[in-house]
């Protein structure tokens, strides 16, 4: 359960949602990554609900790619108990530049900052408490991973203060990595150069250490996943449905599947593995949907099998087809008895004719 912070502390939240989500294409051709349906609602809604549960009410979204989509969906944030503001980023400014770009909308002396593509179960109240207890200028949410070689590492001393920011290394000195959430004192935001790209990892944080600023690490072993790749996006949605990743925004009870109102699932179909079935979807008799995400209006016909895959808005998987570890773009058609496997990505509106693609010699 997240610790609730006092509104009197005047904590603002900033969520950076301007990325184009190129690693998730073709899904992000029609919607920004934070707006992709994840366990029944846009991914960003899970994060905003967790922010609201912490007691923070003023949230600024740093937008760029398809910026209008966010305000069209969330409006002023009142339905979530929030006050939302939107700041457009005309040119890519990096994480630091994106933070600086929203500075004139901030109201308090403490800023809670999030990358908009990380799914986390960290207690945000505890993160803020660490920031206050250590009197840090910046506090980083750190998580531990089994193999940190693919990440930059963030070592800390015995008091939990950050000692360095290290690039990817075949022999990392720690398994602690930057988990994409921060707490800044307001003066740090204002100190970031305006009007140009700035990397917090390569410029802001090392500069703070060099100047003698206090940079604390809040190490949490709670759930954490970067949703940048299709397999992680699909797994993250399934973990939300099954309750492995906590969210107050889940539109139904946790379990092996989630079916939104307006979907029709045959009683002879099998749903499992944290599958999410969107509004208006149809899942036919004998179909199997395992650990997958079906966007609104998707159709899985009789006898088809969908495993660990994402099926886009209005897409169709034909009778007897197999889609496994793949992505099917909006309105695309996977024909009868077609097999789509091994990380395949089918672009929007593409049509695979019946029986046109297989990974076996079966008749």
Buried (B, 14 or more C-beta within 10 A) or exposed (E): EBBEBEEEEBBBBBBBBBBBBEBBBBBBBBBBBBBBBBBBBBBBBBBBBBBBBBBBBBBBBBBBBBBEBBBEEBEEBEEBEBEBBBBEBEEEBBBBBBBBBBBEBBEBEBBBBBBBBBBBBBBBBBBBBBBEEBEBBBBBBBBBBEEBEEBBBBBBEEEBBBBBBBEEEEEBEBBBBBBBBBBBBBEBBEBBEEEEBBBBBBBBBBBBBEEEBBBBBBBBEBBBBBBBEBBBBBBBBBBBBBEBBBBEBBEBEBEBBBBBEEBEBBEEBBBBBBBBBBBBBBBBEBBBBBBBBBBBBBBBBBBBBBBBBBBBBBBBBBBBBBBBBBBBBBBBBBBBBBBBBEEBBBBBBBEBEBBEBBEEEEE
